[in-house]
Amino acid sequence: MKTGKNSSEVFELRKELERSLGKKLKTPADFEFCVGAIWERLHQNISPTTLKRMWGYIEGADTTRLSTLNLLSHYLGYSDWDGFRRHLEENSESQSNEMINPTLLSSSLHNGERVEIQWQPNRRCVLEYLGENSFVVIESEHSKLQKGNTFECLSFYLHHPLYIDNLVQGDNAPVSFVVGKRDGLTVVKRYI
């Protein structure tokens, strides 16, 4: 099965992927960055050429393979392409024509600054910025993120899930993690 690369669903997938990466895919280096991010999170390869065709950066097929759509959906935390499409259907009324801007960019922080995040049900963490888009958890309430855990993220969006990479918990291998997957972050507060 293939899906038209200009369909509204594929457009939303591209938009959510760019939001997760914290950048628009506009240059060859951007597409290589995306390939690397997918490899880091899923240990699966995707061709930069496939992504360039999907974004219309280069000419090519007008449709996108289901395997590509499944991979990108999985990267974003969905079970597969159908899971992503169900998410779109469930949120279509509340999010149509919504402009989404980051509430807080990691690049705007200085070393040592703190960020409080909250999500349902009654979860709360205070993070300290370490530089280079890295954070350490210094307070945690009712969360799988624990004091001393470190991770990387590019941006925080109020009312949207937080996608984090290279989460290190004790001696465990780094993993990717989604915070507030269902309802998103309810609080993003910066302490200067």
C-alpha positions in Angstrom: 0.0 0.0 0.0 1.2 3.5 -0.8 -0.2 6.9 0.3 0.0 10.2 -1.7 2.8 12.3 -0.4 0.6 15.4 -0.7 -2.2 14.0 1.4 -3.2 15.9 4.5 -2.3 12.9 6.7 1.3 12.7 5.2 1.5 16.5 5.6 0.6 16.1 9.3 3.2 13.3 9.7 5.9 15.5 8.2 4.9 18.4 10.4 4.9 16.3 13.6 8.3 14.8 12.7 9.8 18.3 12.2 8.3 19.4 15.5 9.8 16.3 17.2 13.2 17.0 15.6 13.0 20.7 16.5 13.8 21.8 12.9 12.4 22.0 9.5 13.8 19.7 6.9 15.1 22.0 4.2 18.7 21.1 3.4 20.6 17.9 2.7 22.1 18.2 6.2 18.6 18.4 7.8 17.7 15.1 6.1 20.9 13.5 7.2 20.1 14.7 10.8 16.7 13.1 10.6 18.2 9.8 9.4 20.6 9.9 12.3 17.8 10.7 14.8 15.7 7.8 13.5 18.7 5.4 13.8 19.5 6.6 17.3 15.9 6.0 18.5 14.9 2.9 16.6 18.1 1.4 15.2 16.5 1.3 11.7 17.7 2.8 8.5 15.9 5.0 6.2 17.3 6.6 3.1 17.7 10.4 3.0 16.6 10.2 -0.6 13.3 8.7 0.6 12.8 11.5 3.0 13.7 14.1 0.4 11.1 12.7 -2.0 8.5 12.7 0.7 9.2 16.4 1.5 9.3 17.3 -2.2 12.9 18.4 -1.9 13.7 16.2 -4.9 11.5 14.9 -7.7 10.3 11.3 -7.3 7.3 9.1 -6.7 4.0 10.8 -5.8 3.3 8.2 -3.2 5.0 7.0 0.0 5.4 3.3 0.9 3.5 2.0 4.0 6.8 0.7 5.4 8.1 4.3 5.4 5.0 5.7 7.0 5.0 2.9 9.6 8.7 3.7 10.5 8.1 7.5 10.8 4.9 6.9 12.9 6.8 4.5 15.1 9.6 7.1 15.6 7.0 9.6 16.8 5.7 7.1 19.4 2.7 5.6 17.6 2.3 1.9 17.0 2.2 2.3 13.2 0.8 4.4 10.4 -2.8 3.4 11.3 -2.1 4.5 14.9 -1.0 7.9 13.7 -4.1 8.2 11.5 -6.3 7.3 14.4 -4.6 10.0 16.5 -5.3 12.5 13.7 -9.0 11.5 13.6 -9.4 11.7 17.4 -7.8 15.2 17.4 -9.1 16.6 14.1 -11.8 18.8 15.6 -9.7 20.3 18.5 -6.5 20.8 16.5 -7.7 21.9 13.0 -5.8 24.9 11.8 -3.9 25.2 15.1 -0.6 27.0 14.9 1.9 25.2 17.2 5.0 27.0 18.5 7.4 25.7 21.1 6.6 26.9 24.6 10.3 26.6 25.4 13.4 25.9 23.3 16.3 24.2 25.0 18.7 26.4 23.1 17.2 29.4 24.9 18.4 28.1 28.3 21.6 28.7 30.1 23.5 26.0 32.1 22.0 25.6 35.6 18.6 27.0 34.7 15.7 24.9 35.8 12.5 23.9 34.1 9.4 22.4 35.8 7.1 20.2 33.7 3.8 18.6 34.7 1.5 16.1 33.0 -1.5 13.9 33.9 -2.2 12.3 36.2 -0.4 14.4 38.8 3.1 13.9 37.4 5.8 16.5 38.1 9.5 16.9 37.4 12.0 19.7 37.9 14.9 19.6 35.4 18.3 21.3 35.4 19.8 22.3 32.1 23.3 20.9 31.5 23.9 22.5 28.1 23.9 21.0 24.6 20.1 20.2 24.9 20.8 17.9 27.9 19.0 17.8 31.3 19.2 16.1 34.6 16.1 15.3 36.7 16.5 17.0 40.1 13.0 16.4 41.5 10.4 13.8 40.5 6.9 13.1 41.7 4.8 10.1 40.5 6.9 9.7 37.3 9.1 7.0 35.7 11.7 9.8 35.3 13.7 9.6 38.5 16.1 12.0 40.3 19.5 11.8 38.6 18.2 10.6 35.2 19.7 12.5 32.3 18.2 13.0 28.8 18.2 15.2 25.8 15.4 17.2 24.2 15.2 20.2 21.9 11.9 21.8 22.9 8.9 21.7 25.2 5.3 22.2 23.8 2.5 22.9 26.2 -0.4 20.5 25.6 1.8 18.2 23.5 3.9 15.1 24.4 7.5 15.6 25.3 9.9 13.5 23.2 13.2 12.8 24.9 16.2 11.0 23.6 19.2 9.3 25.3 17.4 8.8 28.6 19.9 7.3 31.0 18.6 5.6 34.1 21.3 4.1 36.3 23.4 1.5 34.4 20.7 0.9 31.7 21.4 1.6 28.1 20.1 5.0 26.8 16.5 4.9 25.5 14.0 7.2 23.9 10.9 8.1 25.9 7.6 10.0 25.5 6.3 12.0 28.4 2.6 12.9 28.5 1.8 10.9 25.4 -2.0 11.1 25.9 -2.7 14.7 27.0 0.7 16.4 26.6 2.4 18.6 29.1 0.1 20.6 31.4 2.8 22.9 32.8 6.1 24.2 31.3 7.7 26.7 33.7 11.2 28.2 33.5 13.1 29.3 36.6 15.8 31.9 35.9 
